[in-house]
Amino acid sequence: QVQLVESGGGLVQPGGSLRLSCAASGNIFRIYDMTWYRQAPGKQRELVATISRGGNTNYADSVKGRFTISRDNAENTMYLQMNSLKPEDTAVYYCNAVIIEKVTLIQSRYWGQGTQVTVSS
């Protein structure tokens, strides 16, 4: 069994900052790509940022220069530092990870339950 748990969401004023965390736990052998997605009301889920095991990163154009993705492989945790937040960043943020399980060595993609980020004055 593998679980992804996000934390760090909340209400913040425009221009403010939040730091999201995604902690993976369970029967983990190795974690490859980790990704943050978000879904705003009435919109499709979209990719925000992704990071490889080696630290290579990619960002959606809408967050470049404002958001920073990082990870701690020893702690099986991913982060998203969000600065200069805008109302249009309001969404539920989900983490996603490609994980190989111990013993079976089966590779699967897992999702967290999501954390709400609301940017409003």
C-alpha positions in Angstrom: 0.0 0.0 0.0 1.2 3.5 -0.9 -0.3 6.8 0.2 0.3 10.4 -0.9 -0.8 13.1 1.6 -0.8 16.8 0.7 -0.7 19.6 3.3 -0.1 23.3 3.5 -3.1 24.7 1.7 -5.2 27.5 2.9 -6.5 31.0 2.4 -4.0 33.7 1.4 -4.2 37.2 0.1 -3.1 38.1 -3.4 0.7 38.6 -3.5 1.1 36.2 -0.6 2.9 32.8 -0.3 2.2 29.3 0.6 4.3 26.1 0.7 2.6 22.8 -0.1 4.0 19.5 0.9 3.3 16.0 -0.5 4.5 13.1 1.7 4.6 9.6 0.3 4.5 6.6 2.6 4.0 2.9 2.6 5.6 0.0 0.7 7.9 2.2 -1.4 11.0 1.0 -3.2 11.6 4.1 -5.4 9.9 7.2 -6.5 10.4 8.6 -10.0 8.6 11.7 -11.4 6.6 13.7 -8.9 4.1 16.2 -10.2 1.8 18.9 -8.9 -1.6 19.3 -10.6 -4.4 21.7 -9.8 -8.1 21.9 -10.6 -10.2 25.0 -10.3 -14.0 24.9 -10.1 -15.5 24.2 -13.5 -12.1 23.6 -15.1 -10.0 20.6 -16.1 -7.2 19.4 -14.0 -3.9 21.0 -15.2 -0.2 20.3 -14.7 1.5 22.9 -12.5 5.0 21.6 -12.1 6.9 18.3 -12.3 10.3 17.1 -11.0 12.3 14.1 -11.8 14.2 11.9 -9.3 17.4 13.7 -10.4 15.9 17.1 -9.9 15.0 18.2 -13.4 12.0 20.5 -13.3 9.3 21.8 -15.7 6.6 24.4 -15.0 3.4 25.5 -16.6 3.9 28.9 -18.2 1.3 30.4 -15.8 3.5 29.7 -12.8 7.0 30.2 -14.1 9.0 32.6 -12.0 6.5 32.4 -9.1 6.4 28.7 -8.1 9.3 26.4 -7.2 9.0 22.6 -7.0 11.5 20.6 -5.0 11.8 17.2 -3.4 13.7 15.3 -0.7 14.3 11.8 -1.9 15.4 10.6 1.5 12.1 11.7 3.0 9.9 10.8 0.0 8.5 14.3 0.1 7.8 16.9 -2.6 7.2 20.6 -2.1 5.7 23.5 -4.0 6.7 26.9 -2.9 4.2 29.4 -4.2 5.0 33.1 -4.2 3.2 36.1 -5.7 -0.1 34.2 -5.6 -2.9 35.4 -7.7 -6.7 34.8 -7.5 -6.4 32.6 -10.6 -4.2 30.3 -8.6 -7.2 29.3 -6.5 -7.7 25.5 -7.0 -7.4 22.2 -5.3 -3.8 21.1 -5.6 -3.0 17.4 -6.1 0.3 15.6 -6.0 1.0 12.7 -8.2 4.0 10.3 -8.2 5.3 7.4 -10.1 6.2 4.8 -7.5 7.8 1.4 -7.6 6.6 -0.8 -4.7 8.9 -3.0 -2.7 8.9 -6.8 -3.3 6.6 -6.8 -6.3 8.5 -4.0 -8.1 5.3 -3.0 -9.7 5.3 0.6 -11.0 2.1 2.6 -10.6 1.0 6.2 -10.6 -0.5 7.4 -7.3 -2.6 10.5 -6.4 -3.1 12.4 -3.2 -6.4 13.5 -1.9 -5.8 17.2 -2.7 -5.4 20.4 -0.7 -7.4 23.6 -1.2 -5.6 26.8 -2.0 -7.7 30.0 -2.0 -6.2 33.3 -3.0 -8.6 36.1 -2.1 -8.6 39.5 -0.3 
